[in-house]
Amino acid sequence: MENELRDFIVLVFEGYRKRKEEHRLYKKDSLIPEQIITMYYKSNQKPHFKIIYDNFKRYYLYNESRIDQTLLEEERKGLAKAYEYIKSYDFSKQKFDIFIEAMKIHMLLFSECPYPEFGGKLRDGSAVLKNEIIEVPNYEEARSYFQSFIGKDLPKVDFNDPYSIFDYINACIYVTTELIRVQPFNDGNKRTFRALLNLMFKQYNLPPVYVKTKERAEYKDALMKAMKKRDYTSLNQFYYYKICDSIYDLDISEELKKDEEKTYIKK
């Protein structure tokens, strides 16, 4: 990673940490995440995704299991397989399709379960979002809506305009949240579409994100606001900060550790 980028983000993260300590993250002030994401995207076109995803899995599998408290050991193994697939996905060689990739991810999530054929099967009955008063469409409408994304393109990022990455991020958040809302699968919708979001992020070299247990309330409130009121302001802002978390936790901090080790060895 370029020294300029690393030093800049370390400096900006002083303000970032202060906001975290004061519980002022995920609010209207978007200056810090926009600065970090823009410079990271602009300066780091080819991050070491294998290393990033290896670091990511340690954080993700723990936190995702805590958020979805009903996960069985077989489902945790399925999560690991889904993210191995995402890690190995090559956009230069594979034709990305929202519907097909979501189906593949769902199949992998349940591939280690006693009835793996459950994976990739669309629901044929009613569905509800647990503990939430929100109208979920019937299975025919859900299927139709999900299938409407077959071959559908997301916004292209203009490499000459680093701010265009936010149009892409927002579109990815919108698509995956709307798919969570319609619940096309009998189970595993949130896990599937959070994983799909990370695959979408990878297309433009954005690191994968994960929601920590202590952030569950912020995430849930922002998600419900988006699904109930179609107001994505809070959810977009939440994810901007989660991208910043991943940039620092999965990439920057690893580089800093290497520098510290080198300094120690020299001494």
C-alpha positions in Angstrom: 0.0 0.0 0.0 1.3 3.5 -0.8 2.7 5.4 2.1 0.8 8.5 1.2 -2.5 6.6 1.4 -1.7 4.9 4.6 -0.5 8.0 6.4 -3.5 10.0 5.2 -6.0 7.3 6.5 -4.2 7.0 9.8 -4.5 10.8 10.2 -8.2 10.8 9.2 -8.9 7.9 11.5 -8.1 10.0 14.5 -11.4 11.9 13.8 -13.0 8.6 13.0 -12.1 7.0 16.3 -13.3 10.1 18.2 -16.7 9.8 16.6 -16.9 6.1 17.5 -16.0 6.9 21.1 -18.7 9.6 21.2 -21.3 7.3 19.5 -21.6 9.8 16.6 -21.0 7.4 13.8 -23.7 6.6 11.1 -25.0 10.2 11.4 -25.3 12.8 8.7 -21.6 13.9 8.6 -20.2 12.0 5.6 -17.0 13.8 5.2 -14.7 11.3 6.9 -15.9 8.1 5.2 -16.1 9.9 1.8 -12.5 11.0 2.2 -11.2 7.6 3.2 -13.2 5.6 0.6 -12.3 8.0 -2.3 -8.6 8.0 -1.6 -8.5 4.2 -1.0 -10.4 3.6 -4.2 -8.4 6.1 -6.2 -5.0 4.9 -5.0 -5.4 1.2 -4.5 -6.8 -0.3 -7.7 -5.4 -3.8 -7.0 -5.5 -4.6 -3.3 -4.3 -8.0 -2.1 -7.8 -9.5 -1.9 -6.6 -13.0 -0.8 -5.0 -11.5 2.3 -7.9 -9.2 2.9 -10.4 -12.0 2.7 -8.4 -14.2 5.0 -8.4 -11.5 7.6 -12.1 -10.8 6.9 -13.2 -14.4 7.5 -11.9 -14.3 11.1 -14.0 -11.3 11.9 -17.0 -12.1 9.8 -17.7 -15.7 10.8 -17.6 -14.8 14.4 -19.8 -11.6 14.2 -22.3 -13.1 11.6 -22.8 -16.1 13.8 -23.5 -13.7 16.8 -26.0 -11.6 14.8 -27.9 -14.7 13.4 -28.0 -16.5 16.8 -29.8 -19.5 15.4 -26.9 -20.6 13.1 -25.9 -24.2 13.3 -22.4 -25.5 12.9 -23.3 -26.7 9.4 -24.5 -23.2 8.5 -21.3 -21.7 9.7 -19.4 -24.0 7.5 -21.7 -22.9 4.7 -20.8 -19.3 5.4 -17.1 -20.1 5.1 -17.7 -21.8 1.7 -19.7 -18.9 0.4 -16.9 -16.5 1.2 -14.3 -18.8 -0.3 -16.3 -18.6 -3.5 -16.4 -14.8 -3.2 -12.7 -14.6 -2.5 -11.9 -16.7 -5.6 -14.4 -14.9 -7.9 -12.7 -13.3 -10.9 -14.7 -10.5 -12.5 -12.4 -10.5 -15.5 -13.3 -14.1 -16.3 -16.8 -14.5 -15.0 -20.0 -12.9 -16.2 -21.6 -11.4 -13.1 -25.4 -11.7 -12.7 -27.3 -10.6 -9.6 -29.8 -13.4 -9.7 -27.4 -16.3 -10.6 -24.8 -15.2 -8.0 -27.4 -14.9 -5.2 -28.6 -18.4 -6.1 -25.1 -19.8 -5.9 -24.4 -18.1 -2.6 -27.6 -19.4 -1.1 -26.8 -22.9 -2.3 -23.3 -22.7 -0.7 -24.8 -21.4 2.6 -26.8 -24.6 3.0 -24.4 -27.0 1.2 -23.2 -28.5 4.5 -26.7 -29.0 6.0 -28.5 -32.3 6.2 -30.7 -31.3 3.3 -28.5 -29.3 1.0 -31.2 -29.2 -1.7 -32.8 -26.5 0.4 -30.1 -24.1 -0.9 -31.0 -22.2 -4.1 -34.7 -23.1 -3.7 -37.1 -20.1 -3.9 -40.0 -20.1 -1.4 -43.5 -21.2 -2.4 -45.3 -20.0 0.6 -45.8 -16.9 2.9 -42.9 -15.3 4.7 -42.4 -12.8 7.5 -39.4 -10.8 8.7 -38.9 -12.0 12.3 -40.0 -9.5 15.0 -40.8 -6.8 12.4 -44.1 -5.4 11.2 -43.4 -5.1 7.5 -45.4 -6.3 4.6 -43.6 -9.1 2.7 -45.0 -9.8 -0.8 -46.4 -13.2 -1.6 -44.1 -15.8 -3.1 -45.2 -15.2 -6.7 -44.4 -11.4 -6.4 -41.1 -12.2 -4.6 -40.0 -14.6 -7.3 -40.9 -12.2 -10.1 -39.1 -9.3 -8.4 -36.0 -11.4 -7.8 -36.0 -12.7 -11.3 -36.3 -9.2 -12.7 -32.6 -8.7 -11.8 -31.5 -11.4 -14.2 -29.0 -9.7 -16.5 -29.6 -6.3 -14.9 -26.6 -4.0 -14.9 -25.4 -1.9 -11.9 -24.0 1.6 -12.5 -20.6 1.7 -14.1 -17.8 3.5 -12.2 -16.0 6.3 -14.0 -12.3 5.8 -13.2 -11.8 9.5 -13.9 -14.3 10.5 -11.2 -13.6 8.7 -7.9 -16.8 10.1 -6.4 -18.8 7.9 -8.8 -17.9 5.0 -6.6 -20.6 6.2 -4.2 -23.3 5.9 -6.9 -22.2 2.3 -7.3 -22.1 1.6 -3.5 -25.6 3.1 -3.1 -27.0 1.0 -5.9 -25.5 -2.2 -4.4 -27.0 -1.4 -1.0 -30.4 -0.6 -2.6 -30.6 -3.9 -4.6 -29.5 -6.2 -1.8 -31.8 -4.4 0.8 -34.8 -4.6 -1.5 -34.1 -8.3 -2.0 -34.0 -8.8 1.7 -37.3 -7.0 1.9 -39.1 -9.4 -0.5 -37.6 -12.6 1.1 -37.3 -14.7 -2.0 -35.9 -17.7 0.0 -37.5 -19.5 2.9 -34.4 -18.8 5.1 -31.0 -17.2 4.9 -32.1 -14.1 3.0 -30.1 -11.6 5.0 -27.0 -13.8 5.0 -27.3 -14.3 1.3 -27.7 -10.7 0.3 -25.1 -9.4 2.7 -22.7 -11.8 1.0 -23.9 -10.7 -2.4 -23.2 -7.1 -1.4 -19.6 -8.0 -0.6 -19.3 -9.7 -4.0 -20.6 -6.6 -5.6 -18.1 -4.5 -3.6 -15.3 -6.7 -4.8 -16.0 -5.8 -8.5 -14.6 -2.3 -7.8 -11.9 -3.2 -5.3 -13.9 -2.3 -2.2 -13.1 -4.5 0.9 -15.8 -6.8 2.3 -17.8 -5.5 5.2 -19.2 -7.2 8.3 -21.6 -6.0 11.1 -20.3 -6.3 14.6 -22.7 -7.5 17.4 -22.5 -4.2 19.2 -23.6 -2.4 15.9 -26.6 -4.6 15.5 -29.0 -1.9 16.7 -27.7 0.8 14.3 -27.8 -1.7 11.4 -31.3 -2.9 12.2 -32.7 0.6 12.6 -31.1 1.7 9.3 -32.2 -1.4 7.5 -35.9 -1.1 8.7 -36.0 2.6 7.8 -34.8 1.7 4.3 -37.3 -1.2 3.9 -40.3 0.5 5.5 -39.9 4.1 4.3 -37.5 3.7 1.3 -35.2 6.1 3.1 -31.7 4.9 2.5 -29.8 7.8 4.0 -29.0 6.1 7.3 -28.2 2.7 5.7 -25.9 4.2 3.1 -24.1 6.1 5.8 -23.8 3.0 8.0 -22.2 1.1 5.1 -19.8 3.9 4.3 -18.5 3.6 7.8 -18.4 -0.2 7.6 -16.2 0.1 4.5 -13.9 2.4 6.5 -13.8 -0.1 9.3 -12.7 -2.8 6.8 -10.2 -0.6 5.1 -8.5 0.0 8.5 -9.1 -3.4 10.1 -8.4 -5.7 7.1 -5.8 -3.7 5.2 -4.3 -0.6 6.9 -3.7 -2.2 10.3 -2.0 -5.2 8.7 0.4 -2.8 6.9 1.1 -1.0 10.2 1.8 -4.2 11.9 4.4 -5.1 9.3 6.1 -1.7 9.7 6.2 -2.2 13.5 7.7 -5.7 13.1 10.3 -4.3 10.7 11.2 -1.5 13.1 11.5 -4.0 16.0 13.7 -6.3 14.0 16.0 -3.4 13.0 16.4 -2.4 16.6 
